[in-house]
Amino acid sequence: MAKGKEEGKLVKKIELQVVFFFILSFFIYLLIVFWGNLPAIINSVKHLSLTFILLALLTTLINYLLRFLRFRYLISRLRIKLPLFHSLLISFSGLAMSITPGKGGELLKAYFISDFSPSTSVSFAYSAPVVIFERLSDALGTFILLSWGLWHYQSIRWLIFLTLAGVIFFIFLITNTWFIDKVYFFLKKISFLNFLTNHLQSFHQGSKQLLQPKTLTVSSFISLFAWLAEVGTLAIIYFAFTNHINLNTLAILAFIFTFSSILGFLSLMPGGIIVTEGGKIGFLILIFHLSRSLAVTIVLLVRLLTLWFGVALGSIALLYLIHLQKKNAYS
């Protein structure tokens, strides 16, 4: 019963954030469209072939399916059994929660995992590391793509090696059993965290299962290809308007996409709104010398085909999960 109340509060909080995000986004996009010259944007979109939109949607769907495969892989590493359809819904529901600050709402997936798992021993604390580990593997995947883009700028290549050294040290720490055990026992000794001891123990067990070199490598490579599929969406829309693409351009587009996405995530704005759009538009104008209206058109279309398409798909999955929960509660 208590768990149901917690879920209800979290769902309501996410609903409020979604409503706020929609209102905020409407006014922000309105300003961006007028700044980018509305008549020129409409004229550009009118001449866009439907084939490019379908191809861009295909790469977006490939991205979502890869993230689903990563989700299935991570829960299998925790030996959590979930019906395939339920795990697909839970994975996709995270797309709706990506518009919460820092994607924090995705922790609701851990509640769904514990609810829909046939095993009663699967708690929220034990399954929460799956959500956290998804973000970690995303970070490693984006680092590889970011490095690919940065390599084309000789003057700042040293940044890649500096960041790589930091990433290797971080991976060493989080995959080091001795270090994880010490952190856990330190937290247990903090008096005001005593009431969380059982939850911390479950979280600790789940984390240790996932923080293995093999798990980290496999999930990071899946994340890399998922992000590459998203970059593919940008590349397709860019090519549709410019009729130009090559390996060098693709690497720079990878840098633009990942760096702007990282900035958006770090801003803690819902969906990285303003920061992500501003970064992509700015880089397209600065690096490729696109007109303001064309840069705005490309970025808004890409956001529509990635973020907003995902939010729509995720919302359907989330609503259906809630429906199934209610149905199970009354059966």
N, C-alpha and C positions, 0 to 999 in steps of 0.2 A: 504493500500500500504506500509506504514511504517512497519507494522507488518510483511509483506511478506519479506521485505528487512532484517529485524532483523533475521527472521527464516533462510533466505538464508545465511547470515553471520555465524550463529551458525552451520548450516549444513556443510558449507565449513570448518569451524574450526574443527569440529568433524571428517570430512573426512581426514584432514591433520594429526590429532592426531592418527587416525586409521592406516594410512599408516606408520607413524613413529613407532607406536607400533608393527606392523607386522615385519618391518625391524629389530627393536630392539630385538623382541622376537626370531626371526630366529637365530640371532647370539648368544643370551644368551642360548637358548636351545641347540644349536650346542656345545657350551662350556660345558654345563651340561652333555650332552650325552657322550662326549669324556672323561670328568672327571669321569663319572660313569662306563666307560668301555663298549664301543659300542657293541662288540661281545657278551658279557654276557647279555646285555639288549635285543638284538635281539633273543638270545637263550631263554630267559625267556618269551618273548612275543609270540614266536612260539608255546609254550606249553600251552598258555592260552586258555581256553575253551570259545567259542563264547557265551555260556549261561551266563557267568558272565558279559560279555560286555553288553548284552541285559538287564540283571537285573539292572546293574549300570545306563544304559540309562533310564530305567523306573523310578528309584528313582530320577534322575535328572529332568525328565519331571514332576514328582509329585511336586518337588520343584518349578518349573516354574508355574504350575497350582495353587499352593497355593499362590504364590505371585500375580497371576492374581486375585484370590478371594479377597486378601487383597486390591488390587487396586480398585476393584469394590466396596468393602465395604467402603473405604475411600471416593470415589467420591459420593457414595450414602449419606454419612454423610453430604456432602456439598450440597446435593440436586442437583447435576449435573447429567443431563440425557445424556447418551451416548449409541448409538447402541451397542449391545453385541459384534459384530464382530470388530467394530472400537476400543472398549475398550480393546479387546484381542490383537489387533495389537499394540496399544499404550503401553500396559503393556509389551509385548514381545520386542518392540523396545528398551526398556531400557536395555535389555541384550547386545545389540550392544554397547550401550553407557557406559557400565560398565568398558570399557577399557580406559575411559578418566580419567585423574587425579582426585582421590577422588570421582569418579563417577559423577563429576560435569555436564557432558554432559546430564545426565538424566533430567535436567531441560527442555530439549527440549520437554519432554512429556507434560509439562504444556502448551506449544504452541499448541500441537496437541489436547489436551483436549479442549482448547478454540476454535480451528478451527472446530473440528468435533461435538461439542455440538450444538444441535438445538437452544439453547438459546444464544442470542447475548450478554447477560449481563455477561456471563462467561469469565472473563479476564485471562490473564497469571498470574497476581498478585494474583487473587483469587484462582486459581487452583495450583499454585506453592507449597503451604503448603502440598499438597498430596505427592509430591516427597520428601520433607524434612521430613515429618512424616513417610514415608516408611523407611528412614534411621534411624530415632529415634526408631521405633519399631524393626528394625533389631538389633540395639544396645542392646535393652532390651532382645530380643530373644537370642542373642549370650551370654549375661551375664549369663543367666540361664544355658545354655550348658557349658559354661566355669566353672561355679561353680560346676557343676556335675563332671567335670574332676578334678578340684582342690581339691574336697572333699577327694580324695584318698591320698592326701599328707598332713598328719596331721600337719607338721611343718609350713605350709603356709595357713592353714584354716582361720587364722585371716584376710587374704587378702579378703576373700569372704565377711566377715561381714563389713569390712571397706568399700569395694566397694558398698555393699548393702546400707549402710548408706548414701553414696554419691548419689546413684541412687534414693533413697527415697526422699532425699532433693531436687534433681534436678526435680523429678516428681512433688513434692509439688510446686516448683516455676513455672514450665511451665503450670501446671493445675490451678494455682491460678489466677483468673480473675483480681483481684486487681493489682497483679504484672505485668501481661501482659498489662493492661491498662496504667500503669505508664510508662512502657518501650515505648509503642506506643506514648504517649503524650510527652515524653522526646525527641523521634526522630523527632516528628513534630516541635519541637522548634529549632532544629538545622537548621540554615539558608541555608547551602548549600544542605540540603535535601528537601527544600521547593518544588522543581520541582517534587519530588517523592511523594508528599503528597497523591494524589489520589491512586497511586499504593500501598503506605503503608497502606492506609485505607482498600483497598480490601484485601491485604495480612493479615491485622489484623483481618478482619471479617472471612476469611477462617481459620486462625490459631485458633481463639476462638472456632469455630465449631468443630475442630478436637481435641483440647486439653481438652477433657473431659475424666474422669476416665474410663467410659465404652468403649469409642473408643480406648483409650490407651491399655486397657486390652485385648480386642478382637484382635486388630491388632498385639499386641505383641505375643499372643498365636499362631496366624497364622504364624508369623515370626519364632517362636520357632520350629514349626513342619516343616516349609520350610527348616530351617537350619539343622534340624534332618534328613531330606531326603538327604541333601547334605553329611552329615556325613555318611549316609547309603551308598552312592556311594563309599566313601573311605573305609568303612568297607567291602563292597563286594569285591573290588579289593584287599584289604589286605588279606582277607580270601582266595581268589583265588590263591594267591602265597604262603601263609603260612599254609593254612588248619587249622587255629586256630582262634576262636573268642569266647568270653564270655562277660558277662555284664561289668566286670571290664575293659577288653580290649576296649569295645565299649566306655566306659566313657573316657578312656585315648585318644582314637582316636577323640572323640568329643572335648577334650581339645586341641589336636594338630591341628585339623582343624580350630576351631574358633580362637584360639590364633594367629595362623599364618595368618589367614585372616584379623584379626584386625591389626596386624603389617603391612600387605600389604596395607590396607586401609590408615593407619596413615602415611605411607611412601609417599603417594600421587603419587606413581609411577603408570603409566597406568596399570590397571588390577592387581596392587600389584606385578608386575613382579619382579623377583629376590628374593624379601623379602619373599613372600608367599611360593615360591618353596623352597628357602633356609631353611625357618623355618620348613616346613613339612619334608624335607629330614633330616635335623639335628635332629629333635625330634625322627623320626623313627629309626635312627641309635643309638641315645643316650639312648632312653627308651627301645626299643625292640631289640636292638643289631643286626639289620639287616645289611646285607652287603651293601656296597656303591652302587653297581649296582642294587640290589633289591629295595633299598629305592628310587633311582632315577627312576626306572621303574614304581613303584607304583605311585609316585607323578606326573610324566609326563602323565601317563594314566588318573589319576583322573582329572588333569587340562584339558586334552583333552576332557574328557566326561562332564566336568562342564563348565569351562570358555569358551573354544573354541567352543564347541557345542552350547553354549548359544550365543556366538558372531555370529556364522553362522545363527542361527535361528532368532536372533534379527536383523541382517542385512537384511534378507529377509523381515521381518515385516516393518523395517524402509524404505526400498526402495519402498515397496508397498504403504505405507502411503504417501510418497512423490508423487508417481504416482497418487494416489487418489486426493491429493491436487491440482495437475496440471490439472487433469481431471475436478474437480469441478470449478477451476478458469476459464476454457474455456467453461464451459457449461452454 
